[in-house]
Amino acid sequence: MPRVVVLDYGFGNIRSAERALQRVGAEVEVSADHRVALDADGLVVPGVGAFAACMAGLDAIKGGRLIDLRLAGGRPVLGICVGMQILFERGIEHGVLTEGCGEWPGTVERLDAPVVPHMGWNTVRAPEGTKLFAGLSPDTRYYFVHSYGVRKWEMDPSDVLKPPLVTWAEHGGDEFVAAVENGPLWATQFHPEKSGDAGAHLLENWLKSFA
């Protein structure tokens, strides 16, 4: 039974994530304790609300350093919704720029769609070789609720590093990053914990990647 910590920094659907992970066989603890989070097999970084507020909460518990330490040791981390967004370099909300964790280059910005927020069920376009979406049909729908996203992937190709697998979604004619698989660091813009059986399958795929 893999041990997973859901990072408690004041933001996110913590209890929903806890229940969803327990459903697929994980032993789950909600904690902000660095020792507990570092020792866990997997760490989930949830997040809802504003980018700046989530970063302030993460900074208050030195969560960015915790994520860095886990990744340096090849230890799995899963970001969800704004917990994915804050992994990027920066977020811009209402003209205010906030520095993110900087795990990936890129900007979180308001979606350019006729109707915002993007709320409800939507399909995604996953790349070949995905482990996160393994066994899931291309027409599977996942639950989104957000007004901001990463509309451009800015990481330059490398001759040394294996490129991340980037999944895209579209809302109102605007494309945005729906998920990323990058070594031990995975993330989703949608909420797997609110996506029913499809979300459970996806979380199970994450657990299998390190169990």
C-alpha positions as CSV (number, residue, x, y, z in Angstrom):
1,M,0.0,0.0,0.0
2,P,1.8,3.2,-1.1
3,R,1.9,6.0,1.4
4,V,0.8,9.4,0.1
5,V,0.8,12.8,1.8
6,V,-1.6,15.4,0.7
7,L,0.2,18.7,1.4
8,D,-1.8,20.9,3.8
9,Y,-0.9,24.5,3.1
10,G,-4.4,26.0,3.4
11,F,-5.6,25.6,-0.1
12,G,-7.2,22.8,-2.1
13,N,-9.8,20.1,-1.9
14,I,-7.8,18.3,0.7
15,R,-10.4,15.9,2.0
16,S,-11.7,15.1,-1.5
17,A,-8.2,14.2,-2.6
18,E,-7.7,12.2,0.5
19,R,-10.8,10.1,-0.1
20,A,-10.1,9.6,-3.8
21,L,-6.6,8.3,-3.1
22,Q,-7.9,6.0,-0.3
23,R,-10.4,4.7,-2.8
24,V,-7.6,3.5,-5.1
25,G,-5.6,1.8,-2.4
26,A,-3.3,4.5,-0.9
27,E,-2.5,5.0,2.7
28,V,-3.1,8.8,3.0
29,E,-2.0,11.4,5.5
30,V,-2.8,15.2,5.3
31,S,0.2,17.1,6.6
32,A,2.5,20.1,6.3
33,D,5.3,18.4,8.1
34,H,8.4,18.2,5.9
35,R,9.7,15.0,7.4
36,V,6.4,13.2,6.9
37,A,6.1,14.6,3.4
38,L,9.7,13.7,2.4
39,D,9.3,10.1,3.7
40,A,6.0,9.4,1.8
41,D,6.0,7.5,-1.4
42,G,4.1,10.2,-3.1
43,L,3.2,13.8,-2.4
44,V,0.0,15.5,-3.7
45,V,0.0,19.3,-4.0
46,P,-3.7,20.4,-4.3
47,G,-4.8,24.0,-4.9
48,V,-7.9,26.1,-5.5
49,G,-8.5,29.8,-5.8
50,A,-6.0,32.5,-6.7
51,F,-2.4,31.8,-7.8
52,A,-0.9,34.5,-5.5
53,A,-2.8,33.2,-2.4
54,C,-1.8,29.7,-3.1
55,M,1.9,30.7,-3.5
56,A,1.7,32.7,-0.2
57,G,0.3,29.6,1.6
58,L,3.0,27.4,0.0
59,D,5.8,29.9,0.9
60,A,4.5,30.0,4.5
61,I,5.4,26.3,5.0
62,K,8.4,26.4,2.7
63,G,6.5,24.1,0.3
64,G,8.6,25.0,-2.7
65,R,11.8,23.7,-1.0
66,L,9.9,20.6,0.0
67,I,8.9,20.0,-3.6
68,D,12.5,20.6,-4.8
69,L,13.9,18.2,-2.2
70,R,11.5,15.4,-3.3
71,L,12.2,15.9,-7.0
72,A,16.0,16.0,-6.4
73,G,15.6,12.5,-5.0
74,G,13.4,11.3,-7.8
75,R,10.4,11.2,-5.4
76,P,7.0,11.5,-7.1
77,V,4.9,14.7,-6.8
78,L,1.4,15.3,-8.3
79,G,0.1,18.8,-8.6
80,I,-3.7,19.3,-9.0
81,C,-5.5,22.4,-10.5
82,V,-3.8,25.5,-8.9
83,G,-1.4,23.0,-7.4
84,M,-0.2,22.5,-11.0
85,Q,-0.3,26.1,-11.9
86,I,2.1,27.2,-9.1
87,L,4.7,24.7,-10.4
88,F,5.3,27.1,-13.3
89,E,7.5,30.2,-13.3
90,R,4.8,32.9,-12.9
91,G,1.2,33.7,-12.7
92,I,-0.6,36.9,-13.8
93,E,-3.9,37.7,-12.3
94,H,-5.6,41.1,-12.6
95,G,-2.4,42.6,-13.9
96,V,-0.4,41.4,-10.9
97,L,2.6,39.1,-11.5
98,T,3.4,36.5,-8.9
99,E,6.5,34.2,-8.9
100,G,5.7,30.5,-8.9
101,C,7.9,27.5,-8.0
102,G,9.7,27.6,-11.3
103,E,9.8,23.9,-12.0
104,W,8.7,24.6,-15.5
105,P,9.0,27.8,-17.6
106,G,5.7,29.4,-18.5
107,T,3.0,31.8,-17.5
108,V,-0.4,31.1,-16.0
109,E,-2.8,33.6,-17.4
110,R,-6.5,34.2,-18.0
111,L,-8.1,32.0,-20.6
112,D,-9.0,33.7,-23.8
113,A,-12.5,32.2,-24.2
114,P,-16.0,33.7,-24.6
115,V,-17.1,32.0,-21.4
116,V,-14.9,32.0,-18.3
117,P,-14.5,30.2,-16.0
118,H,-14.1,26.9,-17.8
119,M,-16.4,24.8,-15.6
120,G,-17.5,21.2,-16.2
121,W,-16.5,18.1,-18.1
122,N,-14.1,18.1,-21.0
123,T,-11.9,15.8,-23.0
124,V,-8.1,16.1,-23.3
125,R,-5.5,15.3,-26.0
126,A,-2.8,13.1,-24.4
127,P,0.5,12.4,-26.2
128,E,1.8,9.0,-27.2
129,G,3.6,7.2,-24.4
130,T,1.5,8.7,-21.6
131,K,1.4,6.7,-18.4
132,L,-1.0,9.1,-16.6
133,F,-3.8,8.4,-19.1
134,A,-2.9,4.8,-19.8
135,G,-6.0,2.7,-20.3
136,L,-8.3,5.7,-20.7
137,S,-10.2,6.4,-23.9
138,P,-9.5,9.7,-25.8
139,D,-13.2,10.6,-25.4
140,T,-13.0,10.3,-21.6
141,R,-14.1,13.5,-19.8
142,Y,-12.5,15.0,-16.7
143,Y,-13.8,17.7,-14.4
144,F,-12.4,21.2,-14.8
145,V,-13.1,24.5,-12.9
146,H,-10.7,27.3,-13.6
147,S,-10.3,30.7,-15.2
148,Y,-6.6,30.7,-15.7
149,G,-4.2,28.3,-17.4
150,V,-0.9,27.8,-19.2
151,R,-1.7,28.6,-22.9
152,K,1.8,28.2,-24.2
153,W,4.4,25.5,-23.4
154,E,7.8,27.4,-23.1
155,M,10.3,24.7,-22.3
156,D,13.0,24.5,-25.0
157,P,13.9,21.1,-26.4
158,S,17.0,19.5,-25.0
159,D,19.6,17.1,-26.4
160,V,20.2,15.8,-22.8
161,L,16.9,15.8,-21.0
162,K,13.9,13.7,-21.9
163,P,11.1,16.1,-22.9
164,P,8.0,16.2,-20.7
165,L,4.8,14.7,-22.0
166,V,2.3,17.5,-22.3
167,T,-1.5,17.0,-22.5
168,W,-3.7,19.7,-23.9
169,A,-7.4,20.7,-23.7
170,E,-9.5,23.3,-25.4
171,H,-12.2,25.6,-24.1
172,G,-14.0,28.2,-26.3
173,G,-11.3,27.9,-29.0
174,D,-8.5,28.5,-26.5
175,E,-5.9,25.7,-25.9
176,F,-4.3,25.2,-22.6
177,V,-2.1,22.7,-20.8
178,A,-4.3,20.0,-19.1
179,A,-1.5,17.8,-17.7
180,V,2.2,17.3,-17.6
181,E,4.3,14.2,-17.0
182,N,8.0,15.1,-16.3
183,G,10.0,12.4,-14.6
184,P,8.8,12.3,-11.0
185,L,6.7,15.5,-11.4
186,W,3.2,15.0,-12.8
187,A,0.3,17.5,-12.7
188,T,-3.2,18.0,-13.9
189,Q,-5.2,21.2,-14.5
190,F,-8.5,19.2,-14.0
191,H,-9.6,17.6,-10.7
192,P,-9.1,13.8,-10.8
193,E,-10.7,13.6,-7.3
194,K,-13.9,15.0,-8.8
195,S,-13.7,13.1,-12.1
196,G,-15.4,9.9,-11.0
197,D,-14.2,6.6,-12.3
198,A,-11.9,8.2,-14.8
199,G,-10.2,10.2,-12.1
200,A,-9.8,7.2,-10.0
201,H,-8.2,5.3,-12.8
202,L,-5.8,8.2,-13.4
203,L,-4.9,8.3,-9.7
204,E,-4.3,4.6,-9.8
205,N,-2.0,5.1,-12.8
206,W,0.0,7.6,-10.7
207,L,0.3,5.2,-7.8
208,K,1.4,2.4,-10.1
209,S,4.2,4.6,-11.4
210,F,6.0,4.4,-8.1
211,A,4.4,1.5,-6.2
